[in-house]
């Protein structure tokens, strides 16, 4: 029996469902024995589910690193479930790991910052496992030779299975319902989500938005755009299957630089037979077959046209839905996932165990240094801000930091705000958070960060100037 230790930053939500559904399938077979260690917390639902399956789950392991390292050494295979998370980089960069057969499975595409792969990350494990073919476009993978890819890179398409929705069928209802299920935040949704949806020329269309965390703000955007009556924002929904059954179309326009991979909600819509309309982003193009299982729109105009076409042509909706249901059952079962991982375990079990050390020197990287490390080539501005002694270069770098766009401005997901939450006394993380908040006009919050920054940064005069500017 192969023993496998799974290490996650935390457990719950999408990755939790993928992992626990996988283990629930393989555990009764008795061929593999799995355990889970979370660096942060595991939510109560995940704890209960693991107990029901019979899987050992421990959390808060950042406070028990010695125990975690022992667990790694005692396991036949270690799988690190990766996305850019401060505690995960603290483990990889600051802790020499004991002899182990190590795989990293990325649950993000790795193409765009702040959830990007770096050369050092890809080179670190025995096998680096991607969750979507879109990840092959990540610069850190493109820089590998074909021989290196053949040796180091594997693909296991991520999904939580479709068995729980396989029996759900679309239900009759009034009107024309376009559904969205997933992250309700512009770090994932297309920034023109309201404009695109509100511009659809279907009088009876209603847009049902399920998920969070920023549904209130986006509902306000709809109201301000004068289309609030066309939307229903439901927040987190426990019974996703029932919601899917009430949709005519799954409208899923995501930001072009989003970090997603398997898009479980999209897969579930396919399995229920709800034809999706998506944009031609990397991950979605590997899930939806244009004109066969749904429609892949090249831009916002085509997205609107596709929704209007599916309204006019119900027979096309039925055809695409039937194809979608069949394709999902061929591609996205939990059995497919489990078989792929069993093949990887069989491949690596014959490899020698290796100790691992991210860097040669022994000092512990600070929170700011970990953040810079996580960005790879995208960390230049932060590197100049922290280490340059030439004030003109440093000032230019800090101006660029202040105006970072997209995912950089999120409060989690590997951003400077995320790292500061785990390293609240790091002076440079506080500085960079403060700079961004100045631009956002959040002067009171910015001042709090900049005051903390000024307590430890060598050039306090510059930080003091920024604080006085806020006043």
Secondary structure, DSSP 8 states (H G I E B T S, - for coil): -EEEEEEES-B-HHHHHHHHHHHHHHHTTTSEEEEEEESS-B-HHHHHHHHHHT-EEE--GGGGHHHHHHHHHHSSEEEEEES--HHHHHHHHHS-EEEE-EEEEESS-BSSTTSB--HHHHHHSSEEEESSGGGGGSHHHHTS-HHHHHHHEEE------STTTTT------SSEEEEEES-BSTTTB-TTHHHHHHT---TTEEEEEE--BSHHHHHHHHHHTT-GGGEEEEES-S-HHHHHHT-SEEEE-B-TT---SS-HHHHHHHHHT--EEEES-HHHHTT--BTTTEEEESSHHHHHHHHHHHHH-HHHHHHHHHHHHHHHHHH--HHHHHHHHHHHHHHHTTS--EEE-S-SS-S---HHHHHHHHHGGGGHHHHHHHH---HHHHHHHHHHHHT--GGGGSSSTTSHHHHHHHSTT-HHHHHHHHHHHHHHT-HHHHHHHHHHHHTT-S-HHHHHHHHHHH-
